[in-house]
Amino acid sequence: MPTIVNQGGASVSATPNILLLGGTSEASALAHLLATRGDAAVFSYAGRTTNPRGQPLPLRVGGFGGVTGLIDYLRRHGITHLIDATHPFAATMSAHALEAARATDVAHVALTRPAWRPEAGDRWRHVPDLAAAVDALDGPGRKVMLALGRMHVDRFAARPQHHYLLRFVDAPEVPPALPTHRLIVDRGPFTIEGDQLLMQEHGIELVVCKNAGGPGAVAKLAAARALGLPVLMIDRPALPDRIELHRPEQVLDWLDHGTSSGIERGV
């Protein structure tokens, strides 16, 4: 059996029984690797997507009921390894995962995307959170691409002077509360050329997005760069210190040996 290093640094032996908190492309890639190896694992979706992608692992969908519910789940199901591969902005879930792992002495790691960094030609303005992004949109009306997903766009109803372009994975049950908007339902991956054409067709003057990181959604940033458009970049939320890995293969190494080359302590 592999040797596992738990949160306190002690070594224990255990046959992995894994809870994978997913919802990202990295989580799906890891799920396929775990299934190929025959590891015992459950893939957990938060339940915010109407038609989540199928996975090669047993699925559970929905929340746990806070930290207490997650602790109960880990204990009832004998989970030995908790892998947080949620979205970089799922700060509450990530904090709960770390707290529950520490409370139950379950080995914990985060599989997360490196944050985007501006390149030559980018016109980024950084804001710390969603509220600051809304505040930053005062002034005359513009054509704004809100590349945020469906959860947060209603907050921008406080700035009704703009015409908003939205792109959701699923059609919403209730229309967005924005008075003037155009909604496109589409699922990536998106291309630079496609996003550039989309921005040109809708006369976009500003792109608003969260620093999700990774290659899957970076096309909009390259398209904005090519068009010389400004980007309002919402920085990532602060998270407690934790072990972070950036590639699914590193997680396999961590599972097998309790360590991995390239491990980072994230803050």
C-alpha positions in Angstrom: 0.0 0.0 0.0 1.2 3.5 -0.7 2.6 5.8 2.1 0.4 8.9 2.6 1.5 12.1 4.2 -1.5 13.7 6.1 -2.1 17.3 7.0 0.1 17.1 10.1 3.0 15.6 8.1 2.7 12.1 9.6 3.0 9.1 7.3 0.2 6.5 7.2 -0.6 3.6 5.0 -3.9 3.4 3.3 -5.6 2.1 0.2 -6.9 5.3 -1.5 -10.6 6.0 -1.2 -10.9 9.4 -3.0 -13.4 12.2 -3.0 -12.8 14.4 -6.0 -14.5 17.8 -5.9 -14.9 18.6 -9.5 -16.5 20.9 -12.1 -13.3 21.9 -14.0 -11.7 20.4 -17.1 -8.7 19.5 -14.9 -11.0 17.5 -12.6 -12.4 15.6 -15.6 -8.9 14.8 -16.8 -8.0 13.5 -13.4 -11.2 11.5 -13.2 -10.2 9.7 -16.4 -6.7 8.9 -15.0 -8.2 7.6 -11.8 -10.7 5.4 -13.6 -8.0 4.0 -15.9 -6.0 3.0 -12.9 -9.0 1.5 -11.1 -8.8 3.8 -8.1 -11.8 3.9 -5.8 -13.1 7.4 -6.2 -16.3 9.5 -6.3 -16.7 12.6 -8.5 -18.7 15.4 -6.8 -20.4 18.2 -8.7 -21.7 21.2 -7.0 -24.9 21.0 -9.1 -24.8 24.5 -10.6 -24.7 23.1 -14.2 -27.9 21.8 -15.6 -26.3 19.2 -17.8 -22.9 18.3 -16.3 -20.5 16.3 -18.4 -20.5 12.6 -17.8 -17.6 11.1 -15.8 -16.0 7.7 -15.7 -16.4 7.6 -11.9 -19.4 7.3 -9.7 -21.1 10.7 -9.4 -22.7 12.7 -6.6 -24.4 16.1 -7.3 -25.1 18.8 -4.8 -23.7 20.4 -1.7 -22.7 18.7 1.5 -24.3 21.1 4.0 -21.3 23.1 4.9 -18.2 22.0 6.7 -20.2 19.8 9.1 -21.9 17.9 6.3 -18.6 17.4 4.5 -16.9 16.1 7.6 -19.8 13.7 8.1 -19.5 12.5 4.4 -15.7 11.9 4.7 -16.2 9.8 7.9 -19.3 7.9 6.7 -17.6 6.9 3.4 -14.2 6.2 4.8 -12.5 8.8 2.5 -8.7 8.8 2.8 -7.9 11.5 0.1 -9.8 14.7 -0.7 -8.9 16.3 -4.0 -10.2 19.9 -4.5 -10.4 20.5 -8.2 -13.1 23.1 -8.0 -13.1 26.4 -9.8 -10.4 28.9 -8.5 -13.3 31.2 -7.4 -15.1 28.5 -5.4 -13.5 30.0 -2.3 -16.1 28.8 0.2 -16.0 25.2 -1.0 -12.2 25.2 -1.0 -12.1 26.6 2.5 -14.6 24.0 3.7 -12.6 21.2 2.0 -9.4 22.2 3.8 -11.1 22.6 7.1 -12.9 19.2 6.8 -9.8 17.4 5.8 -7.9 18.8 8.8 -10.8 17.9 11.1 -10.8 14.3 9.9 -7.1 13.8 9.2 -7.8 13.1 5.6 -5.0 13.8 3.1 -5.9 16.9 1.0 -4.5 18.6 -2.1 -5.8 21.2 -4.5 -5.6 20.7 -8.3 -5.9 24.3 -9.5 -5.0 26.3 -12.6 -2.1 28.8 -12.5 -3.5 32.3 -12.6 -3.3 34.3 -15.8 -0.7 37.0 -16.0 -0.8 40.0 -18.4 1.3 39.9 -21.5 2.7 42.6 -23.8 -0.2 44.5 -25.3 -2.7 43.7 -22.6 -4.8 46.5 -21.1 -5.9 45.0 -17.8 -7.3 46.9 -14.8 -7.3 44.7 -11.7 -10.1 44.7 -9.1 -10.2 42.6 -6.0 -13.8 41.3 -6.2 -17.1 41.3 -7.9 -18.4 44.3 -6.0 -15.4 46.4 -7.1 -16.0 45.3 -10.7 -19.6 46.6 -10.5 -18.3 49.9 -9.0 -15.7 50.2 -11.8 -18.5 50.3 -14.4 -19.8 53.7 -13.5 -19.8 56.3 -16.2 -21.2 56.4 -19.7 -22.8 53.3 -21.3 -20.6 50.9 -23.2 -20.9 47.5 -24.9 -19.5 45.1 -22.3 -18.8 41.4 -22.5 -19.5 39.8 -19.1 -17.4 36.6 -19.3 -18.4 35.5 -15.8 -20.9 32.7 -16.1 -24.5 33.0 -15.0 -24.1 33.1 -11.2 -23.0 36.7 -10.9 -24.3 38.7 -13.9 -27.4 40.0 -12.1 -25.2 42.0 -9.8 -24.4 44.3 -12.9 -28.1 45.4 -13.0 -26.8 48.1 -10.7 -25.1 49.5 -13.9 -28.1 49.5 -16.3 -26.5 52.0 -18.7 -24.4 49.3 -20.5 -25.4 46.8 -23.1 -24.1 43.4 -21.9 -23.0 40.4 -23.9 -23.4 37.2 -22.0 -22.2 33.6 -22.8 -23.6 30.8 -20.6 -23.1 27.0 -20.8 -26.8 26.4 -20.2 -29.9 28.4 -21.0 -31.1 30.0 -17.7 -34.5 29.1 -16.3 -35.0 32.8 -15.5 -33.8 35.5 -17.8 -30.9 37.6 -16.5 -32.0 40.8 -14.7 -29.9 43.0 -16.9 -32.2 45.5 -18.7 -30.2 45.4 -22.0 -28.3 42.3 -22.9 -27.7 39.6 -25.5 -27.3 36.0 -24.3 -25.4 33.3 -26.2 -25.6 29.7 -25.0 -22.4 27.9 -25.9 -19.9 25.5 -24.4 -16.2 25.8 -25.0 -13.4 25.4 -25.7 -13.4 28.7 -27.5 -10.9 29.9 -30.0 -9.1 33.2 -30.3 -10.4 33.7 -33.8 -14.0 32.9 -32.7 -13.9 35.2 -29.7 -12.3 38.0 -31.7 -15.1 37.7 -34.3 -17.7 37.6 -31.5 -16.4 40.8 -30.0 -16.3 42.5 -33.3 -19.8 41.5 -34.3 -21.2 42.9 -31.0 -19.0 46.0 -31.0 -17.5 45.1 -27.6 -15.7 47.9 -25.8 -14.8 46.2 -22.5 -14.3 42.6 -21.3 -15.1 41.8 -17.7 -13.8 38.4 -16.4 -12.5 36.5 -13.4 -8.9 35.3 -13.3 -9.9 31.7 -13.7 -6.5 30.7 -15.2 -5.7 27.8 -17.4 -5.9 27.3 -21.2 -9.6 26.6 -21.5 -11.0 30.1 -21.3 -7.9 32.2 -22.2 -9.1 32.8 -25.8 -11.1 35.9 -24.8 -8.0 37.5 -23.4 -6.0 36.9 -26.5 -8.9 38.2 -28.6 -9.1 41.3 -26.5 -5.4 41.8 -26.8 -5.6 41.5 -30.6 -8.4 44.1 -30.7 -6.8 46.4 -28.2 -9.7 46.1 -25.8 -9.4 46.9 -22.1 -10.1 44.0 -19.7 -11.5 44.4 -16.2 -9.8 41.5 -14.4 -11.3 40.3 -11.1 -8.5 38.9 -9.0 -8.7 35.5 -7.2 -10.1 35.3 -3.7 -7.6 34.7 -0.9 -7.5 31.1 0.3 -5.8 29.5 3.3 -2.4 28.0 2.9 -2.7 24.6 1.2 -0.8 22.2 -1.1 -1.5 23.1 -4.8 -0.7 21.1 -7.9 -1.3 22.2 -11.5 -1.3 18.9 -13.5 -3.5 15.8 -12.9 -0.3 13.6 -13.3 1.1 15.4 -10.2 -1.9 14.3 -8.2 -1.3 10.7 -9.2 2.2 11.0 -7.9 0.9 12.6 -4.7 -1.6 9.7 -4.2 1.1 7.1 -4.7 3.9 8.6 -2.7 2.4 11.4 -0.6 4.6 13.9 -2.4 5.1 15.3 -5.9 7.7 17.3 -7.7 6.4 20.9 -8.2 4.3 21.0 -5.1 3.4 24.6 -4.2 2.1 26.1 -1.0 -0.7 28.4 -2.1 -2.0 31.4 -0.2 
